[in-house]
Amino acid sequence: MVRGALLRVPVFPLAGAILFPRSQLPLHIFEPRYREMIRDSLAGDGLIAMVQPRDQAEPPALFEIGCLGRISASDELEDGRFNVVLEGLGRFRIAREAEVDTLYRQIDAEREGFDDEADPEPLAIAQRAELEREAKRYADALGYQVDWEAVGRIDDEMLVNGIAQIAPLDVGSKQALLEAPDIAVRADLLVQFMQFQRMAPGGADGPETLQ
């Protein structure tokens, strides 16, 4: 891939599903148009653009920033559905939506302006401790069972991005986490979002939004 050039890629708009560079995202594909997308992608370069929709229109408006993924594993089921795993490559900005004849949408993606290739700086010890502490409170509020000893052995990037992916936050919060310039900023946002949702009326699984 040429970094400075626009990249034509199929787009999978899915609310609440965010992919980060160097992370993985398992997906179950059942809609006919996205089955076609997976087949076409597997026949080509294996690339899929993950983007959150802004609304519930058909077709929905898309957030400007998403993350490019490559299919690292795929399993086609007997009825034509797919289980796939995307490996995050790097974030992008939508330059324009392409006019295509495929059932699924495609975009021209601009990958410049994102520092996603270098390994991130580690979190400060106090910031890591605060993140783990709030994650425990948040998990308890949701009734999640977590192996915290195993969590303590995960590196900072995997921990931050893993929580950001699985936490049941609203679309706007998820998007803010994706767009955060670095892991430290993402960790700070994550702590704030978990605290807000945990303490809001209705608890961690309540309907409150941070948009």
DOMAR-851271 format. One line per 5 residues: their letters; for each residue x, y, z of C-alpha. Coordinates in Angstrom, 2 decimals, padded with zeros to 5 digits. Layout:
residues N
A = X/Y/Z; ...
***
This chain:
residues 211
MVRGA = 000.00/000.00/000.00; 001.30/003.45/-000.93; 000.87/005.70/002.08; 000.25/008.92/000.15; -002.34/007.51/-002.24
LLRVP = -006.05/007.06/-001.69; -007.01/003.46/-001.08; -010.27/002.02/-002.45; -011.67/-000.39/000.16; -015.01/-001.99/001.07
VFPLA = -016.54/-000.50/004.20; -018.39/-002.31/006.96; -020.46/000.20/008.99; -021.12/-001.34/012.41; -022.15/000.67/015.47
GAILF = -020.16/-000.10/018.61; -017.51/-002.16/016.78; -014.13/-000.45/016.66; -010.83/-001.81/015.42; -007.45/-000.49/016.52
PRSQL = -004.01/-000.88/014.93; -002.38/-004.14/016.07; -005.65/-005.36/017.63; -008.04/-008.04/016.43; -011.79/-007.91/015.89
PLHIF = -013.87/-011.09/015.44; -016.95/-010.65/013.24; -019.91/-012.82/012.36; -021.09/-011.97/008.84; -024.65/-012.94/007.90
EPRYR = -026.16/-010.24/005.66; -025.97/-011.15/001.93; -024.27/-007.88/000.96; -021.53/-008.39/003.52; -021.11/-012.05/002.60
EMIRD = -020.37/-010.75/-000.90; -017.96/-008.22/000.60; -016.03/-010.93/002.44; -015.83/-013.16/-000.63; -014.59/-010.30/-002.78
SLAGD = -012.10/-009.23/-000.12; -010.73/-012.76/000.28; -010.31/-012.97/-003.50; -008.30/-009.75/-003.40; -006.09/-008.09/-000.79
GLIAM = -008.19/-009.08/002.23; -008.79/-005.48/003.31; -011.93/-004.23/005.07; -012.57/-000.71/006.40; -014.34/-000.65/009.77
VQPRD = -016.33/002.55/010.32; -019.12/003.39/012.75; -022.40/004.77/011.35; -023.46/008.20/012.61; -027.19/007.47/012.46
QAEPP = -029.76/004.77/011.72; -030.69/005.96/008.25; -030.42/003.60/005.26; -027.77/003.97/004.14; -026.36/005.56/007.30
ALFEI = -024.02/008.54/007.34; -020.51/007.48/008.37; -018.02/008.87/010.83; -015.03/010.34/009.04; -012.39/008.22/010.80
GCLGR = -012.18/004.44/010.92; -009.57/001.70/010.99; -008.35/-000.48/008.15; -008.20/-004.21/008.81; -006.96/-007.27/006.98
ISASD = -008.76/-010.61/007.23; -006.36/-012.82/009.19; -008.73/-015.78/009.62; -011.98/-016.78/007.97; -014.41/-019.67/008.15
ELEDG = -017.32/-019.95/005.72; -020.24/-021.83/007.23; -022.46/-024.24/005.31; -025.25/-021.67/004.96; -022.92/-019.01/003.52
RFNVV = -022.33/-017.02/006.68; -018.76/-016.19/007.70; -016.79/-015.98/010.90; -013.78/-013.77/010.31; -011.06/-012.07/012.31
LEGLG = -009.73/-008.67/011.28; -006.20/-007.58/012.13; -005.96/-003.81/012.61; -003.49/-002.09/010.27; -004.03/001.62/010.81
RFRIA = -006.59/004.39/010.98; -007.82/006.35/007.99; -009.96/009.31/007.06; -012.70/008.95/004.47; -011.82/011.14/001.49
REAEV = -015.01/010.27/-000.38; -017.49/007.49/-000.90; -017.04/005.67/-004.18; -019.80/005.15/-006.73; -019.85/001.39/-007.19
DTLYR = -022.16/-001.36/-008.38; -021.47/-003.73/-005.48; -024.16/-004.44/-002.88; -021.79/-003.14/-000.21; -020.41/000.39/000.04
QIDAE = -016.82/001.32/-000.79; -014.74/004.33/000.15; -011.52/006.04/-000.88; -009.47/006.16/002.31; -006.67/008.59/003.19
REGFD = -004.13/007.06/005.60; -001.85/010.08/006.05; -001.88/011.97/009.34; -002.06/009.00/011.72; 000.92/007.82/013.76
DEADP = -000.12/004.17/014.01; 003.01/002.31/012.94; 005.34/003.03/015.86; 004.95/001.15/019.14; 003.21/003.43/021.67
EPLAI = 004.93/004.83/024.73; 004.06/002.90/027.90; 001.58/004.41/030.32; 002.83/005.99/033.51; 002.62/003.59/036.45
AQRAE = -000.05/005.71/038.18; -002.14/005.92/035.00; -001.98/002.16/034.48; -003.01/001.58/038.09; -005.94/004.00/037.78
LEREA = -007.11/002.29/034.59; -007.03/-001.17/036.18; -008.77/000.12/039.31; -011.61/001.73/037.36; -011.89/-001.26/035.03
KRYAD = -012.44/-003.52/038.06; -015.20/-001.25/039.39; -016.80/-001.07/035.97; -016.64/-004.84/035.46; -018.16/-005.41/038.90
ALGYQ = -021.00/-003.01/038.08; -021.70/-004.96/034.87; -021.41/-008.33/036.57; -018.44/-009.38/034.40; -016.14/-012.16/035.58
VDWEA = -012.52/-011.18/034.83; -009.18/-012.89/035.45; -007.42/-009.84/036.87; -004.11/-011.66/037.31; -004.06/-012.28/033.56
VGRID = -005.08/-008.66/032.92; -002.07/-007.52/034.94; 000.23/-009.29/032.49; -001.24/-007.62/029.39; 000.75/-004.76/027.87
DEMLV = -000.68/-001.24/028.02; -001.82/-001.02/024.41; -003.61/-004.37/024.50; -005.30/-003.48/027.80; -006.52/-000.04/026.74
NGIAQ = -007.71/-001.13/023.31; -009.24/-004.35/024.64; -011.36/-002.50/027.19; -012.33/000.11/024.59; -013.54/-002.65/022.25
IAPLD = -015.61/-004.68/024.72; -016.99/-001.95/027.01; -020.70/-001.31/026.23; -020.22/002.41/025.64; -022.27/004.51/023.26
VGSKQ = -021.23/005.17/019.67; -019.93/008.68/020.34; -017.70/007.47/023.18; -016.36/004.62/021.07; -015.55/007.06/018.28
ALLEA = -013.71/009.40/020.65; -011.59/006.46/021.83; -010.75/005.51/018.26; -009.77/009.07/017.37; -007.61/009.62/020.49
PDIAV = -004.10/010.62/019.33; -002.25/008.17/021.57; -002.68/005.44/024.17; -002.29/007.80/027.14; -005.13/010.06/025.94
RADLL = -007.25/007.00/025.13; -006.66/005.59/028.62; -007.70/008.90/030.25; -010.87/009.04/028.15; -011.65/005.42/028.95
VQFMQ = -011.40/006.02/032.69; -013.69/009.06/032.39; -016.26/007.18/030.29; -016.33/004.19/032.64; -016.69/006.43/035.69
FQRMA = -019.48/008.45/034.07; -021.45/005.41/032.98; -020.93/003.57/036.26; -022.16/006.50/038.35; -024.97/007.65/036.06
PGGAD = -028.61/006.79/036.83; -029.23/003.25/035.66; -025.68/002.14/036.34; -023.04/000.91/033.92; -025.63/-000.66/031.63
GPETL = -027.92/002.35/031.63; -028.93/004.33/028.53; -026.94/007.48/029.25; -024.89/008.88/026.39; -021.63/010.83/026.40
Q = -022.16/012.37/022.97
***
